[in-house]
Amino acid sequence: MSGTFRVHESFTPGLDGIRPRARARRALAVDEVRVKVAAAAINYRDYALATGEYLPQMARPYVPLSEGAGIVLETGDQVTDLTPGDRVMGHYTSAWLDGAFQPSYHDSKIGGPLDGWLAEEIVMPASALLEVPEGWSLMEAASLAISGVTAWHALGDVADLHGRHVLIEGTGNVSLMALELAASAGARPIVVTSREQLSAQLHQLGAEVVIGPGSSSTRLTQIMQATEGRGVSVAVDVAGGETLMSLVLPAMATGGRIAVVGFLDDSHVHGDLVGPMLKGLLRLEGISVGSRAQFAELLDFMGKHQLRPRIAATLAPEEIQRALTLRPESLGKTVILVDEVLAHSVSG
């Protein structure tokens, strides 16, 4: 398949460094698939890479955006499980298919260093594509590869969550997915947020308790009251720093697990971290998205519990600079509609 297609590339650090251009199609390797992009979703990683805040040494130009979905256009000679017309969604760390993470997998991340979804077409290994669930639109399917898989990984074995308290910080997309997944698993989610106006929505999504703005000591008191003094079994920590030390650690039940996720508000800690962990027999685990196998598990769980990704805003590719800084008033993802008609189309 010859010809050209349109991409947006990050040429230099800074949002103004993202510019459109035409690119020539290349031939596929035997295990690759060419996908017509319908939609791509925004994560904080995309902003941090584009501005140079994260991995400033990474080679440019590259095509941004790590989450996306579309329609198969063409397959390599040895691809047998996908055919043109199939609706697919992309896995983020394309080489991490199952098992433990390996350092070499960093080089296989979509949306930097490998080209991402902010383009009319993308080429990916067939092994890094998953079938879009029946009844989903492609813009919904484009919204899970980072935030959804991270939340799934952070919660651990969801079969063990029934009846247990889970502490979730904030209302970002990882936190939102963690809330819905935990509630569907029968957990008792406690959400801590500065956006008190979203309390009613958070309760509708399954939060048993929503704790608004306040000091760590005030919030800790409310958590302990809600758990009748036992503390929480699992915490999804997206803040780090002082919040981890003064709120999360003291709020943990004996034997609890803390999942430290992604781009923390503060990656530095000051004080005694080890003492409370030993005293409470706590586990502290760093989470960096997950494997393709975990992605497939997430989709299976969402299907069984009739969960769908939530979308708060949609924009055009030409609005990428705004999309990367937008904080929607409602809960959900910001999605770029690369092909608006295709993005709204529903399978099944």
Helices and strands as residue ranges (DSSP letters): E 4-10, G 15-17, E 18-24, E 32-41, H 44-51, E 67-75, E 87-90, G 103-108, E 121-125, G 126-128, E 129-131, H 138-141, H 147-155, G 158-160, E 165-169, H 173-184, E 188-192, G 196-198, H 199-204, E 209-211, H 216-226, E 232-237, H 241-243, I 244-248, H 249-251, E 252-261, H 274-280, E 283-287, H 292-304, E 311-315, G 317-319, H 320-325, E 333-337, H 340-344
